[in-house]
Amino acid sequence: MKRTCLLPLAAIYGACIALLPVPKAHAQEFPPAPVIVSEVQLRPIVEEIELVGTAHPRRSSQIASETEGKVSARFKEPGQTLKRGEAILRLTNDQLQAQLVEAEADVRLYTFRRNHSRDLRASGTISEDEAIESHYEFDRARSALQDLKSRIKHLTIRSPFDGALVESLVEIGEWVDRGQEVAYAVSADTTRVYVNVPERYVDRLVPGDMTKVSFGGLGTEAIQAAIVAILPQGYEDSRTFPVIVEFINPDHRVRGGMSAIVRLTIAQPQQDLLVHKDAIVGDHVFIVRDDVAIIQQVTTGLAFQGDVAVYAEGLQAGDLAIVRGNERLRDGQAVRVLRKLQ
């Protein structure tokens, strides 16, 4: 009866032995696990930050009158487009017109006197000083005539560039003094965004660097823009420095005063070891050496565009980190590399 009980116990014991994990020494008896790898790189990591900025037209002008007169005509209204040299306003000044007639008469008079004095000087009738004085009076008269012609020409106030009229500052019938601002115009073909960058980042920006700008109010995709200026004077209260980014705005959808999100890429000053984000499993990565998966404990740092900075002893640039097929790997397991990510 005892023999009958021993036989089932022996069978159960044998089955339990069969279910135990295979010793590590026998791991190499399994076929190599297929994996995909990516090369560990040594380079500066790039941090992306988002800041709020404000859009401004690249050119804006408070157009001033170069002469005085009364507004007699207005050719453009706010919101209308402008071409360079196109008339915006016309002034009238009867006094200038009268002075022009007088100046033209003076030029004719002094032209005759100059020519006559030349003849007299040639015959020795007058001295050289008298001839020079006559020529001097002619030059003064001609200069006064040119000044009046210029002032009359500028009675028509024109646009200094292609753009749009934002505001007309005078009405028909008003008197305009020389140098008075009469209109505000902008050029919207090129837009600049002013953004205040914290001082810890500003030293790592360089004019010419590319960035992305988006406008929530427009719902458009991010626009490629270039850094054109980093202003040397910042704001003491916020410890930020104005940075200007610029982009082409051919359809004029971006308007001055719009709120913008500027995405700046900031390169870290030091170089770090970077691995593909999918190579990290918990607190370790697997490295392929001699067709074997070697586990490597790591501490992670900043991440950017699919890469993560890692810190670990023994890890070096050029190592192949496993990014696919690493979920169930064991340290020392044989692997077969199917592909290397570029």
ZABA-543835 format. One record per residue (C-alpha): x, y, z; residue in three letters. Coordinates in pm, 1 decimal, padded with zeros to 6 digits. Layout:
u: X | v: Y | w: Z | aa: ALA
...
//
This chain:
u: 00000.0 | v: 00000.0 | w: 00000.0 | aa: MET
u: 00294.9 | v: 00233.9 | w: 00065.1 | aa: LYS
u: 00430.1 | v: 00161.5 | w: -00284.4 | aa: ARG
u: 00100.5 | v: 00266.6 | w: -00436.4 | aa: THR
u: 00127.0 | v: 00610.2 | w: -00266.8 | aa: CYS
u: 00490.3 | v: 00669.3 | w: -00367.3 | aa: LEU
u: 00428.5 | v: 00643.7 | w: -00742.3 | aa: LEU
u: 00191.5 | v: 00942.8 | w: -00773.8 | aa: PRO
u: 00418.7 | v: 01155.8 | w: -00557.7 | aa: LEU
u: 00711.7 | v: 01086.4 | w: -00783.3 | aa: ALA
u: 00510.8 | v: 01185.7 | w: -01088.1 | aa: ALA
u: 00404.4 | v: 01515.3 | w: -00929.1 | aa: ILE
u: 00760.4 | v: 01595.3 | w: -00826.3 | aa: TYR
u: 00885.4 | v: 01537.6 | w: -01181.3 | aa: GLY
u: 00619.3 | v: 01768.1 | w: -01325.4 | aa: ALA
u: 00715.5 | v: 02046.0 | w: -01084.8 | aa: CYS
u: 01079.0 | v: 02014.7 | w: -01182.1 | aa: ILE
u: 00980.6 | v: 02058.7 | w: -01547.4 | aa: ALA
u: 00797.5 | v: 02383.2 | w: -01471.4 | aa: LEU
u: 01093.8 | v: 02553.4 | w: -01304.0 | aa: LEU
u: 01260.6 | v: 02849.1 | w: -01501.1 | aa: PRO
u: 01538.1 | v: 02751.4 | w: -01734.1 | aa: VAL
u: 01878.2 | v: 02834.1 | w: -01575.4 | aa: PRO
u: 02063.1 | v: 03129.7 | w: -01727.0 | aa: LYS
u: 02336.1 | v: 02898.6 | w: -01844.2 | aa: ALA
u: 02087.4 | v: 02743.0 | w: -02085.1 | aa: HIS
u: 01952.0 | v: 03080.2 | w: -02216.4 | aa: ALA
u: 02176.4 | v: 03062.3 | w: -02519.1 | aa: GLN
u: 01998.1 | v: 02745.8 | w: -02628.1 | aa: GLU
u: 01699.4 | v: 02960.3 | w: -02742.2 | aa: PHE
u: 01704.4 | v: 03126.3 | w: -03087.7 | aa: PRO
u: 01837.2 | v: 03487.1 | w: -03087.1 | aa: PRO
u: 01561.5 | v: 03744.5 | w: -03028.0 | aa: ALA
u: 01500.7 | v: 03978.2 | w: -03326.7 | aa: PRO
u: 01556.6 | v: 04344.4 | w: -03234.0 | aa: VAL
u: 01580.1 | v: 04690.0 | w: -03389.8 | aa: ILE
u: 01853.0 | v: 04922.7 | w: -03264.7 | aa: VAL
u: 01948.8 | v: 05290.9 | w: -03265.6 | aa: SER
u: 02294.7 | v: 05438.0 | w: -03220.2 | aa: GLU
u: 02380.9 | v: 05621.4 | w: -02898.4 | aa: VAL
u: 02490.5 | v: 05975.9 | w: -02987.7 | aa: GLN
u: 02701.6 | v: 06236.3 | w: -02812.2 | aa: LEU
u: 02573.6 | v: 06587.0 | w: -02889.6 | aa: ARG
u: 02412.5 | v: 06885.7 | w: -02721.0 | aa: PRO
u: 02048.6 | v: 06834.8 | w: -02640.0 | aa: ILE
u: 01813.0 | v: 07100.4 | w: -02765.4 | aa: VAL
u: 01541.8 | v: 07230.2 | w: -02535.8 | aa: GLU
u: 01224.9 | v: 07378.8 | w: -02684.8 | aa: GLU
u: 01051.9 | v: 07662.2 | w: -02501.5 | aa: ILE
u: 00729.4 | v: 07846.6 | w: -02580.7 | aa: GLU
u: 00690.5 | v: 08218.5 | w: -02516.7 | aa: LEU
u: 00416.2 | v: 08468.6 | w: -02589.3 | aa: VAL
u: 00502.3 | v: 08756.9 | w: -02821.9 | aa: GLY
u: 00331.7 | v: 09035.9 | w: -03014.9 | aa: THR
u: 00324.2 | v: 09086.6 | w: -03391.0 | aa: ALA
u: 00432.7 | v: 09415.1 | w: -03547.2 | aa: HIS
u: 00468.7 | v: 09522.4 | w: -03911.4 | aa: PRO
u: 00831.8 | v: 09540.5 | w: -04019.0 | aa: ARG
u: 00777.2 | v: 09897.5 | w: -04136.3 | aa: ARG
u: 00549.7 | v: 10158.7 | w: -03986.9 | aa: SER
u: 00554.4 | v: 10532.9 | w: -04038.1 | aa: SER
u: 00395.0 | v: 10840.9 | w: -03891.6 | aa: GLN
u: 00395.3 | v: 11030.6 | w: -04221.7 | aa: ILE
u: 00473.8 | v: 11400.6 | w: -04178.2 | aa: ALA
u: 00412.6 | v: 11689.9 | w: -04415.5 | aa: SER
u: 00724.5 | v: 11848.0 | w: -04565.4 | aa: GLU
u: 00547.4 | v: 12178.2 | w: -04619.8 | aa: THR
u: 00254.2 | v: 12377.0 | w: -04484.8 | aa: GLU
u: -00091.0 | v: 12416.0 | w: -04637.4 | aa: GLY
u: -00461.7 | v: 12348.9 | w: -04609.0 | aa: LYS
u: -00593.6 | v: 11996.2 | w: -04672.9 | aa: VAL
u: -00791.9 | v: 12013.8 | w: -04996.3 | aa: SER
u: -00820.7 | v: 11645.6 | w: -05093.6 | aa: ALA
u: -00783.3 | v: 11302.6 | w: -04935.1 | aa: ARG
u: -00720.5 | v: 11015.0 | w: -05174.1 | aa: PHE
u: -00696.0 | v: 10721.5 | w: -04931.5 | aa: LYS
u: -00907.0 | v: 10602.9 | w: -04640.3 | aa: GLU
u: -00791.8 | v: 10388.6 | w: -04344.0 | aa: PRO
u: -00761.9 | v: 10022.5 | w: -04441.4 | aa: GLY
u: -00686.8 | v: 10086.1 | w: -04808.2 | aa: GLN
u: -00366.9 | v: 09961.8 | w: -04965.6 | aa: THR
u: -00084.9 | v: 10193.0 | w: -05065.5 | aa: LEU
u: 00180.6 | v: 10181.3 | w: -05333.9 | aa: LYS
u: 00510.0 | v: 10355.7 | w: -05287.6 | aa: ARG
u: 00475.7 | v: 10712.5 | w: -05415.1 | aa: GLY
u: 00095.4 | v: 10697.5 | w: -05428.4 | aa: GLU
u: -00084.1 | v: 11016.6 | w: -05322.3 | aa: ALA
u: -00252.3 | v: 11015.7 | w: -04981.1 | aa: ILE
u: -00337.6 | v: 11385.4 | w: -04930.0 | aa: LEU
u: -00317.9 | v: 11710.9 | w: -05120.2 | aa: ARG
u: -00259.7 | v: 12051.0 | w: -04963.1 | aa: LEU
u: -00307.7 | v: 12395.4 | w: -05111.7 | aa: THR
u: -00107.9 | v: 12709.0 | w: -05031.4 | aa: ASN
u: -00180.7 | v: 13022.5 | w: -05235.2 | aa: ASP
u: 00104.8 | v: 13211.8 | w: -05071.9 | aa: GLN
u: 00358.6 | v: 12956.8 | w: -05194.9 | aa: LEU
u: 00220.0 | v: 12987.6 | w: -05546.9 | aa: GLN
u: 00262.5 | v: 13366.5 | w: -05532.8 | aa: ALA
u: 00614.0 | v: 13331.2 | w: -05396.9 | aa: GLN
u: 00691.5 | v: 13095.3 | w: -05685.0 | aa: LEU
u: 00597.3 | v: 13361.2 | w: -05940.0 | aa: VAL
u: 00818.6 | v: 13612.9 | w: -05759.8 | aa: GLU
u: 01110.5 | v: 13368.5 | w: -05739.9 | aa: ALA
u: 01089.8 | v: 13291.1 | w: -06110.5 | aa: GLU
u: 01099.9 | v: 13665.8 | w: -06185.5 | aa: ALA
u: 01404.5 | v: 13705.8 | w: -05958.2 | aa: ASP
u: 01587.9 | v: 13429.7 | w: -06142.4 | aa: VAL
u: 01519.8 | v: 13593.8 | w: -06478.3 | aa: ARG
u: 01641.6 | v: 13929.2 | w: -06342.8 | aa: LEU
u: 01959.9 | v: 13793.7 | w: -06185.2 | aa: TYR
u: 02032.7 | v: 13579.3 | w: -06489.0 | aa: THR
u: 02036.5 | v: 13896.5 | w: -06700.4 | aa: PHE
u: 02255.9 | v: 14079.7 | w: -06445.5 | aa: ARG
u: 02502.4 | v: 13790.6 | w: -06425.9 | aa: ARG
u: 02538.1 | v: 13771.0 | w: -06802.6 | aa: ASN
u: 02572.8 | v: 14148.3 | w: -06829.3 | aa: HIS
u: 02839.0 | v: 14160.6 | w: -06557.8 | aa: SER
u: 03040.0 | v: 13897.8 | w: -06745.6 | aa: ARG
u: 03047.3 | v: 14119.6 | w: -07049.2 | aa: ASP
u: 03142.8 | v: 14424.7 | w: -06842.5 | aa: LEU
u: 03415.5 | v: 14231.3 | w: -06666.0 | aa: ARG
u: 03553.6 | v: 14110.1 | w: -06996.6 | aa: ALA
u: 03582.4 | v: 14471.8 | w: -07116.0 | aa: SER
u: 03732.6 | v: 14583.3 | w: -06786.7 | aa: GLY
u: 03443.4 | v: 14812.8 | w: -06700.0 | aa: THR
u: 03373.0 | v: 14654.7 | w: -06358.5 | aa: ILE
u: 03594.5 | v: 14489.0 | w: -06103.8 | aa: SER
u: 03615.1 | v: 14114.9 | w: -06043.3 | aa: GLU
u: 03445.1 | v: 14156.4 | w: -05702.3 | aa: ASP
u: 03141.3 | v: 14319.4 | w: -05869.5 | aa: GLU
u: 03120.4 | v: 14031.0 | w: -06117.5 | aa: ALA
u: 03141.7 | v: 13775.1 | w: -05837.2 | aa: ILE
u: 02867.8 | v: 13953.2 | w: -05639.1 | aa: GLU
u: 02637.9 | v: 13944.5 | w: -05942.5 | aa: SER
u: 02694.7 | v: 13568.6 | w: -05979.2 | aa: HIS
u: 02630.6 | v: 13521.5 | w: -05607.5 | aa: TYR
u: 02292.3 | v: 13698.8 | w: -05632.0 | aa: GLU
u: 02199.2 | v: 13474.8 | w: -05924.8 | aa: PHE
u: 02281.9 | v: 13157.7 | w: -05724.6 | aa: ASP
u: 02072.8 | v: 13280.1 | w: -05428.2 | aa: ARG
u: 01773.9 | v: 13348.7 | w: -05652.6 | aa: ALA
u: 01803.6 | v: 13007.1 | w: -05816.8 | aa: ARG
u: 01826.5 | v: 12835.5 | w: -05475.2 | aa: SER
u: 01512.8 | v: 13014.6 | w: -05351.4 | aa: ALA
u: 01324.9 | v: 12906.1 | w: -05665.0 | aa: LEU
u: 01429.3 | v: 12540.8 | w: -05617.8 | aa: GLN
u: 01317.3 | v: 12550.8 | w: -05252.3 | aa: ASP
u: 00975.1 | v: 12684.8 | w: -05347.9 | aa: LEU
u: 00932.4 | v: 12426.7 | w: -05622.8 | aa: LYS
u: 01018.6 | v: 12151.2 | w: -05374.5 | aa: SER
u: 00769.9 | v: 12282.3 | w: -05116.1 | aa: ARG
u: 00495.1 | v: 12305.4 | w: -05376.5 | aa: ILE
u: 00575.8 | v: 11955.3 | w: -05498.7 | aa: LYS
u: 00536.8 | v: 11827.3 | w: -05142.5 | aa: HIS
u: 00189.7 | v: 11977.1 | w: -05115.3 | aa: LEU
u: 00093.6 | v: 11629.4 | w: -05241.5 | aa: THR
u: 00176.0 | v: 11388.5 | w: -04957.9 | aa: ILE
u: 00270.9 | v: 11041.3 | w: -05082.9 | aa: ARG
u: 00323.4 | v: 10695.8 | w: -04934.1 | aa: SER
u: 00688.4 | v: 10617.1 | w: -04849.5 | aa: PRO
u: 00645.2 | v: 10241.4 | w: -04916.6 | aa: PHE
u: 00403.2 | v: 09970.0 | w: -05026.6 | aa: ASP
u: 00160.7 | v: 09898.0 | w: -04745.8 | aa: GLY
u: -00171.3 | v: 10012.9 | w: -04604.7 | aa: ALA
u: -00311.1 | v: 10326.7 | w: -04447.7 | aa: LEU
u: -00395.4 | v: 10271.3 | w: -04081.5 | aa: VAL
u: -00509.2 | v: 10617.2 | w: -03981.0 | aa: GLU
u: -00556.7 | v: 10962.6 | w: -04134.1 | aa: SER
u: -00475.7 | v: 11227.4 | w: -03875.0 | aa: LEU
u: -00616.9 | v: 11534.4 | w: -04055.7 | aa: VAL
u: -00942.7 | v: 11623.3 | w: -04224.3 | aa: GLU
u: -01022.6 | v: 11831.2 | w: -04532.6 | aa: ILE
u: -01009.3 | v: 12200.3 | w: -04450.6 | aa: GLY
u: -00753.2 | v: 12168.3 | w: -04169.6 | aa: GLU
u: -00428.9 | v: 12364.7 | w: -04180.7 | aa: TRP
u: -00113.2 | v: 12152.8 | w: -04170.0 | aa: VAL
u: 00220.1 | v: 12288.1 | w: -04049.3 | aa: ASP
u: 00556.4 | v: 12182.2 | w: -04185.0 | aa: ARG
u: 00665.9 | v: 11864.0 | w: -04000.6 | aa: GLY
u: 00317.7 | v: 11785.0 | w: -03869.3 | aa: GLN
u: 00211.7 | v: 11417.7 | w: -03870.3 | aa: GLU
u: -00079.1 | v: 11365.4 | w: -04109.6 | aa: VAL
u: -00114.7 | v: 10986.3 | w: -04152.1 | aa: ALA
u: -00005.2 | v: 10651.1 | w: -04009.6 | aa: TYR
u: 00087.8 | v: 10373.1 | w: -04254.0 | aa: ALA
u: 00231.8 | v: 10023.0 | w: -04220.0 | aa: VAL
u: 00393.2 | v: 09771.5 | w: -04450.1 | aa: SER
u: 00248.1 | v: 09425.1 | w: -04379.9 | aa: ALA
u: 00443.1 | v: 09217.4 | w: -04634.8 | aa: ASP
u: 00692.9 | v: 09124.5 | w: -04364.5 | aa: THR
u: 00597.0 | v: 09074.6 | w: -04000.4 | aa: THR
u: 00810.5 | v: 09086.2 | w: -03689.9 | aa: ARG
u: 00724.8 | v: 08930.5 | w: -03355.6 | aa: VAL
u: 00875.4 | v: 09077.8 | w: -03041.0 | aa: TYR
u: 00918.2 | v: 08823.6 | w: -02760.5 | aa: VAL
u: 01082.7 | v: 08864.8 | w: -02419.2 | aa: ASN
u: 01327.6 | v: 08580.7 | w: -02352.4 | aa: VAL
u: 01451.9 | v: 08493.7 | w: -01998.7 | aa: PRO
u: 01815.8 | v: 08581.2 | w: -01940.4 | aa: GLU
u: 01917.8 | v: 08216.8 | w: -01884.2 | aa: ARG
u: 01832.1 | v: 08142.6 | w: -02249.9 | aa: TYR
u: 01913.9 | v: 08460.7 | w: -02438.3 | aa: VAL
u: 02291.4 | v: 08405.7 | w: -02454.4 | aa: ASP
u: 02235.8 | v: 08079.2 | w: -02644.6 | aa: ARG
u: 02035.9 | v: 08242.4 | w: -02924.1 | aa: LEU
u: 02204.7 | v: 08357.8 | w: -03244.8 | aa: VAL
u: 02064.5 | v: 08586.7 | w: -03517.5 | aa: PRO
u: 01975.4 | v: 08368.5 | w: -03812.9 | aa: GLY
u: 01849.9 | v: 08077.8 | w: -03600.8 | aa: ASP
u: 01515.5 | v: 07944.0 | w: -03721.1 | aa: MET
u: 01209.7 | v: 07924.2 | w: -03498.4 | aa: THR
u: 00836.3 | v: 07861.7 | w: -03528.5 | aa: LYS
u: 00555.2 | v: 08110.9 | w: -03472.6 | aa: VAL
u: 00184.9 | v: 08029.7 | w: -03444.5 | aa: SER
u: -00123.9 | v: 08245.5 | w: -03403.5 | aa: PHE
u: -00414.8 | v: 08096.5 | w: -03213.7 | aa: GLY
u: -00655.4 | v: 08353.0 | w: -03354.3 | aa: GLY
u: -00582.1 | v: 08239.2 | w: -03709.9 | aa: LEU
u: -00580.4 | v: 07865.2 | w: -03652.5 | aa: GLY
u: -00300.7 | v: 07817.5 | w: -03903.9 | aa: THR
u: 00000.9 | v: 07589.6 | w: -03895.8 | aa: GLU
u: 00323.0 | v: 07714.3 | w: -03738.5 | aa: ALA
u: 00515.6 | v: 07960.6 | w: -03953.9 | aa: ILE
u: 00890.9 | v: 07933.2 | w: -04003.5 | aa: GLN
u: 01060.3 | v: 08251.1 | w: -03882.9 | aa: ALA
u: 01419.1 | v: 08369.1 | w: -03835.4 | aa: ALA
u: 01573.0 | v: 08554.1 | w: -03543.6 | aa: ILE
u: 01680.3 | v: 08892.9 | w: -03683.1 | aa: VAL
u: 01780.7 | v: 09078.9 | w: -03366.6 | aa: ALA
u: 01857.5 | v: 09027.0 | w: -02998.7 | aa: ILE
u: 01831.7 | v: 09362.6 | w: -02825.0 | aa: LEU
u: 02114.4 | v: 09446.2 | w: -02582.8 | aa: PRO
u: 01893.0 | v: 09612.3 | w: -02321.5 | aa: GLN
u: 01650.7 | v: 09404.6 | w: -02115.4 | aa: GLY
u: 01389.2 | v: 09462.3 | w: -01847.0 | aa: TYR
u: 01515.6 | v: 09468.1 | w: -01490.4 | aa: GLU
u: 01183.6 | v: 09373.7 | w: -01333.1 | aa: ASP
u: 01143.6 | v: 09050.2 | w: -01534.4 | aa: SER
u: 01508.7 | v: 08979.4 | w: -01628.6 | aa: ARG
u: 01406.6 | v: 08925.8 | w: -01988.3 | aa: THR
u: 01549.5 | v: 09053.9 | w: -02316.2 | aa: PHE
u: 01354.9 | v: 09143.5 | w: -02631.1 | aa: PRO
u: 01420.0 | v: 08912.6 | w: -02925.3 | aa: VAL
u: 01281.4 | v: 08987.9 | w: -03272.5 | aa: ILE
u: 01181.3 | v: 08711.1 | w: -03514.2 | aa: VAL
u: 01071.5 | v: 08785.2 | w: -03869.9 | aa: GLU
u: 00877.5 | v: 08607.0 | w: -04144.2 | aa: PHE
u: 00715.4 | v: 08683.6 | w: -04479.3 | aa: ILE
u: 00343.9 | v: 08767.5 | w: -04458.6 | aa: ASN
u: 00230.4 | v: 08770.6 | w: -04824.5 | aa: PRO
u: -00143.1 | v: 08730.9 | w: -04760.9 | aa: ASP
u: -00141.3 | v: 08993.9 | w: -04482.3 | aa: HIS
u: -00339.4 | v: 08766.9 | w: -04248.9 | aa: ARG
u: -00106.2 | v: 08839.7 | w: -03959.0 | aa: VAL
u: -00183.6 | v: 09188.0 | w: -03834.3 | aa: ARG
u: 00002.8 | v: 09415.2 | w: -03599.1 | aa: GLY
u: -00090.3 | v: 09362.3 | w: -03235.6 | aa: GLY
u: -00180.5 | v: 08993.2 | w: -03271.0 | aa: MET
u: -00070.8 | v: 08754.6 | w: -02995.5 | aa: SER
u: 00181.1 | v: 08494.5 | w: -03107.1 | aa: ALA
u: 00333.2 | v: 08177.2 | w: -02961.9 | aa: ILE
u: 00705.7 | v: 08162.8 | w: -03038.6 | aa: VAL
u: 00880.3 | v: 07825.8 | w: -03010.6 | aa: ARG
u: 01253.1 | v: 07869.5 | w: -02957.9 | aa: LEU
u: 01502.2 | v: 07583.4 | w: -02969.3 | aa: THR
u: 01774.5 | v: 07630.9 | w: -02709.7 | aa: ILE
u: 02091.2 | v: 07422.4 | w: -02739.2 | aa: ALA
u: 02240.0 | v: 07316.3 | w: -02405.2 | aa: GLN
u: 02601.6 | v: 07426.0 | w: -02353.4 | aa: PRO
u: 02728.9 | v: 07074.6 | w: -02280.1 | aa: GLN
u: 02713.5 | v: 06752.2 | w: -02480.4 | aa: GLN
u: 02514.2 | v: 06456.1 | w: -02351.0 | aa: ASP
u: 02469.3 | v: 06092.7 | w: -02446.6 | aa: LEU
u: 02134.7 | v: 06062.5 | w: -02623.6 | aa: LEU
u: 01929.9 | v: 05748.8 | w: -02683.0 | aa: VAL
u: 01602.1 | v: 05695.0 | w: -02861.8 | aa: HIS
u: 01309.2 | v: 05728.4 | w: -02618.9 | aa: LYS
u: 01191.1 | v: 05373.0 | w: -02698.9 | aa: ASP
u: 01524.6 | v: 05231.5 | w: -02580.2 | aa: ALA
u: 01442.1 | v: 05315.6 | w: -02218.4 | aa: ILE
u: 01265.3 | v: 05040.9 | w: -02023.5 | aa: VAL
u: 01207.5 | v: 05153.8 | w: -01668.2 | aa: GLY
u: 01548.8 | v: 05257.9 | w: -01539.3 | aa: ASP
u: 01762.9 | v: 05070.5 | w: -01789.7 | aa: HIS
u: 01845.1 | v: 05018.6 | w: -02157.8 | aa: VAL
u: 01973.4 | v: 04714.1 | w: -02342.7 | aa: PHE
u: 02295.1 | v: 04750.3 | w: -02543.4 | aa: ILE
u: 02395.9 | v: 04502.4 | w: -02814.7 | aa: VAL
u: 02751.9 | v: 04378.0 | w: -02777.2 | aa: ARG
u: 02874.9 | v: 04071.6 | w: -02967.3 | aa: ASP
u: 02513.9 | v: 03978.8 | w: -03055.6 | aa: ASP
u: 02417.8 | v: 03972.7 | w: -02687.9 | aa: VAL
u: 02179.8 | v: 04207.5 | w: -02501.1 | aa: ALA
u: 02361.2 | v: 04373.2 | w: -02210.3 | aa: ILE
u: 02149.9 | v: 04556.5 | w: -01953.6 | aa: ILE
u: 02268.0 | v: 04904.9 | w: -01861.4 | aa: GLN
u: 02127.0 | v: 05104.8 | w: -01568.8 | aa: GLN
u: 02070.0 | v: 05471.1 | w: -01660.9 | aa: VAL
u: 01950.7 | v: 05800.9 | w: -01517.8 | aa: THR
u: 01745.7 | v: 06005.6 | w: -01762.8 | aa: THR
u: 01766.5 | v: 06380.2 | w: -01831.4 | aa: GLY
u: 01604.3 | v: 06619.5 | w: -02077.9 | aa: LEU
u: 01410.4 | v: 06491.0 | w: -02377.9 | aa: ALA
u: 01374.3 | v: 06648.1 | w: -02722.2 | aa: PHE
u: 01226.7 | v: 06523.6 | w: -03052.2 | aa: GLN
u: 01230.4 | v: 06157.2 | w: -02961.6 | aa: GLY
u: 01571.8 | v: 06149.0 | w: -02791.5 | aa: ASP
u: 01647.3 | v: 06140.3 | w: -02418.6 | aa: VAL
u: 01968.5 | v: 06236.0 | w: -02240.7 | aa: ALA
u: 02099.0 | v: 05948.8 | w: -02025.2 | aa: VAL
u: 02378.0 | v: 05923.2 | w: -01768.7 | aa: TYR
u: 02543.9 | v: 05588.9 | w: -01702.1 | aa: ALA
u: 02888.8 | v: 05441.1 | w: -01646.8 | aa: GLU
u: 03011.5 | v: 05228.1 | w: -01932.3 | aa: GLY
u: 02774.1 | v: 05371.2 | w: -02191.1 | aa: LEU
u: 02943.0 | v: 05547.8 | w: -02481.4 | aa: GLN
u: 02868.0 | v: 05708.8 | w: -02816.6 | aa: ALA
u: 02833.7 | v: 05455.8 | w: -03094.9 | aa: GLY
u: 02677.6 | v: 05185.3 | w: -02877.3 | aa: ASP
u: 02368.7 | v: 05022.2 | w: -03025.5 | aa: LEU
u: 02066.4 | v: 05059.3 | w: -02798.8 | aa: ALA
u: 01770.5 | v: 04824.7 | w: -02855.6 | aa: ILE
u: 01449.8 | v: 05017.4 | w: -02933.5 | aa: VAL
u: 01221.5 | v: 04732.5 | w: -03053.1 | aa: ARG
u: 01197.5 | v: 04388.3 | w: -02900.5 | aa: GLY
u: 01341.8 | v: 04500.3 | w: -02566.4 | aa: ASN
u: 01026.7 | v: 04447.0 | w: -02357.8 | aa: GLU
u: 01099.3 | v: 04084.4 | w: -02257.5 | aa: ARG
u: 01473.5 | v: 04065.5 | w: -02297.0 | aa: LEU
u: 01699.6 | v: 03926.7 | w: -02027.1 | aa: ARG
u: 02053.7 | v: 04030.3 | w: -01950.4 | aa: ASP
u: 02289.3 | v: 03816.2 | w: -02159.3 | aa: GLY
u: 02024.7 | v: 03695.4 | w: -02403.2 | aa: GLN
u: 02130.9 | v: 03640.7 | w: -02764.5 | aa: ALA
u: 01980.9 | v: 03884.9 | w: -03016.0 | aa: VAL
u: 01967.0 | v: 03930.8 | w: -03390.0 | aa: ARG
u: 01968.3 | v: 04287.7 | w: -03525.3 | aa: VAL
u: 01704.2 | v: 04329.3 | w: -03794.6 | aa: LEU
u: 01752.3 | v: 04697.4 | w: -03864.9 | aa: ARG
u: 01926.0 | v: 05011.0 | w: -03741.7 | aa: LYS
u: 01722.1 | v: 05328.8 | w: -03715.1 | aa: LEU
u: 01873.4 | v: 05632.3 | w: -03883.9 | aa: GLN
//
